[in-house]
Amino acid sequence: MHTLPTLALVSALSACVVVPVVNTASPSLACETRTRSLSLEIHSLPAGTTPVVCRGGLQTGTQMCAAGVLAVMAVVTGGSAVVSGSIVMVGNTAHWLEYQGRCGDGYLARAQETFLGTIDAIATLGSRLPDADAPTH
């Protein structure tokens, strides 16, 4: 008796696909990167795109047919979430690494500046030290 409302609820929740989209807002306009930040969007499947597996083949009842339709929809939704999520993770990792290395306020750029400043300071101190090969009086 309560199977139909449950099937309707599950069907409504699983009738969607997850897709990666490029974020248009840039966190730093001063630094131009080649890669872009990505995020996920959920889109509902249009009416009529639900696969119909009940025509002519399954004669075991409407519950079996409904279970088959829901299983296919769950695979589509779950599969699109896994694939799109993986694309977003890899893309955002590449974007983060590029931002950190290329932009002035990124961690790697600041670390490079600190390192080069330390090398310059050591070179300056080295030029002030007496020459070890020079004779002392």
N, C-alpha and C positions, 0 to 999 in steps of 0.2 A: 504494500500500500504506500509506504513512504519511499519507494524506489524511484518513482517518477520525479518528485521534487529534488531528490539527491542527484539524479542524472542531469536534470536541468541546471542545477547549480554548478556541477563539475563541468558541464559542457560550456556554460557561460564563462567560467574562469579559464578554461583551457583553449578557448577559441581565439588565440592570439599568437603572434610571432614577435620575437625580440630581435631588433636590428641595431647595428652600431651606427652612430651618427657623429659627424665632425662638429665639435663645439666652435661656434663662431666668435665667442667672446675670448679675447686674449688676455692673460693675466698681466703681461708686460708689453706695452706698445713700443717701448724703447728697444727691445730685443726681438729681431725677426728670426724665427726658426723655420726650417723646412718642413718639419713634422707638425702635426696639429693634435691637440687633445681630443680624445674621443669619449663618448658616453653611450649608454644604452637607452633605447626607446622601445616601448611596447606598443604594438599596433594590433588592433582587432582585425580578425579575418573578415572580409566582406561577406555579406549574406550570399548563400549559394555556393561558397567555396568549400564547404564541409564535404569531405569525401563520402559518397553514398555507396555502402557495401551491401545493402539489403536487397538490391534488385535481382530477382531471379535466382540467386545462388543460395542464400541462407533461408531455410524453412524451419529453423529450430525455435523461432519465437522472436518477439521484438526486444526482449531483454538481451539476448545474445547479439542481436544486430546493434543495439545501442551501446553495448559494451565494446564492440568492435570499432564503432565510430569514435567513441571516447578514447580508446587505446591509440588509434591513429592520430587523433588530435593532440593527445598528451605527448606522443613521440615527436610530432612537429614542433610543439611549443618547447618541450625540453631540449630537443636537438638544436633549435634555433638559439635558445638561451646559452647552451654550452659553446656552440661555435662562435656566436657573436661576442660572448663574454671573453673567450680566448683572444679574439681579434682585438678587442678593446684593451685587454691586459698587455698584450705585446706592443700595441701601438702607443699606449700611454707610457710604458717603460722606455721605449725608444724616444718619445717626446721628452720625458723627464731627464734622461741622460743627455740629450742634445741641449736642453735648457741649462742644465747644470754646467756643462762644458763651454757653452757659447756665450751665455748671458753674464753680464758683469756682476749681478747679484746672486749668481749660482754658486753652489758650494765649491765645485771644481775650479771655477775661475778665481774665486777668492783664495783657495789653497795654492794655486799657481802663483798668484801675486805675492802671497806671503813667502813662498819658497824662493822666488826670484829676488825678493827684497832681502832675504837672509843671505843669499849668495852674494849680492852686492855689498852687504854689510861686512861679510867675511873678506871679500876682496879689498875693501877699503881698509879694514884693520890690518890685513896682510901687507899693504903698501906702507903702513906706518911703522912696522916692525923693522928692527935693524937687520941688515943682510947677514946671513949666517956665514957666508964666505968672506966677508970683509974682515980684515985684521982689526983686532981690538987693541987699544993703547994701554 
